Amino acid sequence: MGIQQLINDTFSDSCNLEMKLEFVKFKLKELQDVIEGFNDGVYVTDKCGNTILVNKYWEKITGIKREEVLEKNMSSLEKEGYISKSATLIVLKDKKSVTIEQKLRTGKKVLVSSNPIFDREGNVTMVVTSVRDVIELYELEEELEKKRRYLIVSILPIQIV
């Protein structure tokens, strides 16, 4: 193999690597767009409980800016009073999904469901948490109950005496 061939191969490998890197960046951007589009709050931590991603709906539900929690550890956020109890830390300890009610420093209550993401060896690599506004859930439940009662009343036969 001559020097020119080595230069050509190196240039070709470099271009392929650059193309692959651009593809990965594109896919990450797509994934971020998907997560931002959820109507649930999304909170993601690494295997150590460090916050790596939250979506805009999480900010809306909690009233907390993502800049306040990004790169912070869940145990620190618990100690600082951002959250009453961390479902993420429970998942990291027990290595299984958990759902709990959490009280936020803003006074709001949320329902959080945390799920571990495993690698091929069975190690937790991330924890993905969905966050729902408890008040919103109760309001939806009440609305459904009202509609259910209305339907029951409307289908009961009217008795004429």
C-alpha positions as CSV (number, residue, x, y, z in Angstrom):
1,M,0.0,0.0,0.0
2,G,1.4,3.3,-1.0
3,I,1.3,6.6,0.9
4,Q,-1.4,8.0,-1.5
5,Q,-3.6,4.9,-0.8
6,L,-3.1,5.4,3.0
7,I,-4.0,9.1,2.7
8,N,-7.1,8.2,0.7
9,D,-8.2,5.5,3.2
10,T,-7.6,7.8,6.1
11,F,-9.6,10.6,4.5
12,S,-12.4,8.2,3.6
13,D,-12.5,6.8,7.2
14,S,-12.5,10.4,8.5
15,C,-15.4,11.3,6.3
16,N,-17.4,8.2,7.2
17,L,-16.8,8.9,10.9
18,E,-17.9,12.5,10.5
19,M,-21.0,11.3,8.6
20,K,-21.8,8.8,11.3
21,L,-21.4,11.5,14.0
22,E,-23.8,13.8,12.2
23,F,-26.3,11.0,11.9
24,V,-26.1,10.3,15.7
25,K,-26.5,14.0,16.4
26,F,-29.6,14.1,14.1
27,K,-31.1,11.0,15.9
28,L,-30.4,12.6,19.3
29,K,-32.2,15.8,18.2
30,E,-35.1,13.7,17.0
31,L,-35.3,11.9,20.3
32,Q,-35.2,15.2,22.2
33,D,-38.1,16.5,20.0
34,V,-40.1,13.4,20.8
35,I,-39.5,13.8,24.6
36,E,-40.4,17.5,24.5
37,G,-43.7,16.6,22.8
38,F,-44.9,14.3,25.6
39,N,-47.9,15.5,27.6
40,D,-46.4,14.0,30.7
41,G,-43.4,15.4,32.5
42,V,-40.3,13.4,31.6
43,Y,-37.2,13.2,33.9
44,V,-34.1,11.1,33.1
45,T,-31.1,10.4,35.2
46,D,-28.0,8.4,34.7
47,K,-27.0,5.2,36.6
48,C,-25.8,7.4,39.6
49,G,-29.0,9.4,39.9
50,N,-27.6,12.5,38.1
51,T,-30.2,14.5,36.2
52,I,-29.4,14.4,32.5
53,L,-32.7,15.5,30.9
54,V,-36.1,17.0,31.7
55,N,-38.8,18.1,29.3
56,K,-40.8,21.3,29.1
57,Y,-43.9,19.7,30.4
58,W,-42.0,18.6,33.6
59,E,-41.2,22.3,34.1
60,K,-44.9,23.2,33.6
61,I,-46.2,20.6,36.0
62,T,-43.6,21.2,38.7
63,G,-43.1,25.0,38.4
64,I,-39.3,24.3,38.6
65,K,-36.9,25.4,35.8
66,R,-34.8,22.6,34.3
67,E,-31.6,24.6,34.9
68,E,-32.2,24.2,38.6
69,V,-32.0,20.4,38.4
70,L,-29.9,19.5,35.4
71,E,-26.6,17.8,36.4
72,K,-27.8,17.6,40.0
73,N,-28.0,14.3,41.9
74,M,-31.4,13.1,43.1
75,S,-30.1,12.6,46.7
76,S,-29.0,16.3,46.7
77,L,-32.4,17.4,45.3
78,E,-34.1,15.4,48.1
79,K,-31.9,17.0,50.8
80,E,-32.4,20.5,49.3
81,G,-36.2,20.0,49.5
82,Y,-36.9,20.0,45.8
83,I,-38.7,16.7,46.2
84,S,-40.0,14.8,49.3
85,K,-38.8,11.4,48.1
86,S,-36.9,10.2,45.0
87,A,-38.5,7.4,43.0
88,T,-35.3,7.3,41.0
89,L,-33.2,6.4,44.1
90,I,-35.7,3.6,45.0
91,V,-35.3,2.2,41.4
92,L,-31.5,2.4,41.6
93,K,-31.6,0.5,44.9
94,D,-34.3,-2.1,44.0
95,K,-33.7,-2.3,40.3
96,K,-37.4,-2.4,39.5
97,S,-40.1,0.1,38.5
98,V,-41.9,2.1,41.2
99,T,-44.7,4.6,41.3
100,I,-45.0,7.1,44.3
101,E,-46.7,10.3,45.1
102,Q,-44.2,13.1,45.5
103,K,-44.5,16.5,47.2
104,L,-42.5,19.3,45.5
105,R,-40.9,22.3,47.1
106,T,-43.5,24.4,45.3
107,G,-46.2,22.6,47.5
108,K,-47.6,20.7,44.5
109,K,-48.2,17.0,44.6
110,V,-47.3,14.8,41.6
111,L,-47.5,11.1,40.7
112,V,-44.2,9.8,39.5
113,S,-43.5,6.5,37.8
114,S,-39.8,5.6,37.5
115,N,-38.5,2.8,35.3
116,P,-35.0,1.4,35.0
117,I,-33.2,1.1,31.7
118,F,-30.8,-1.9,31.6
119,D,-27.8,-2.7,29.5
120,R,-27.2,-6.2,28.1
121,E,-25.5,-7.3,31.3
122,G,-28.5,-6.3,33.4
123,N,-27.0,-3.2,34.9
124,V,-29.1,-0.1,35.3
125,T,-27.8,2.6,32.9
126,M,-30.6,5.2,33.3
127,V,-33.8,5.8,35.1
128,V,-36.7,7.3,33.1
129,T,-39.5,8.9,35.1
130,S,-42.9,10.1,34.0
131,V,-44.5,12.8,36.1
132,R,-48.2,13.6,36.3
133,D,-50.0,16.4,38.1
134,V,-52.1,14.7,40.8
135,I,-54.6,17.6,40.9
136,E,-55.1,17.2,37.1
137,L,-55.6,13.5,37.6
138,Y,-58.2,14.0,40.3
139,E,-60.0,16.5,38.2
140,L,-60.2,14.1,35.3
141,E,-61.4,11.4,37.6
142,E,-64.2,13.7,38.9
143,E,-65.2,14.6,35.4
144,L,-65.4,10.9,34.5
145,E,-67.5,10.2,37.6
146,K,-69.9,13.0,36.7
147,K,-70.3,11.6,33.2
148,R,-70.8,8.1,34.5
149,R,-73.5,9.3,36.9
150,Y,-75.2,11.3,34.1
151,L,-75.2,8.2,31.9
152,I,-76.7,6.1,34.6
153,V,-79.4,8.6,35.3
154,S,-80.2,9.1,31.6
155,I,-80.6,5.4,30.8
156,L,-82.7,4.6,33.9
157,P,-86.3,4.0,32.8
158,I,-88.7,6.8,33.9
159,Q,-91.5,5.4,35.9
160,I,-94.9,7.1,35.6
161,V,-97.2,6.5,38.6
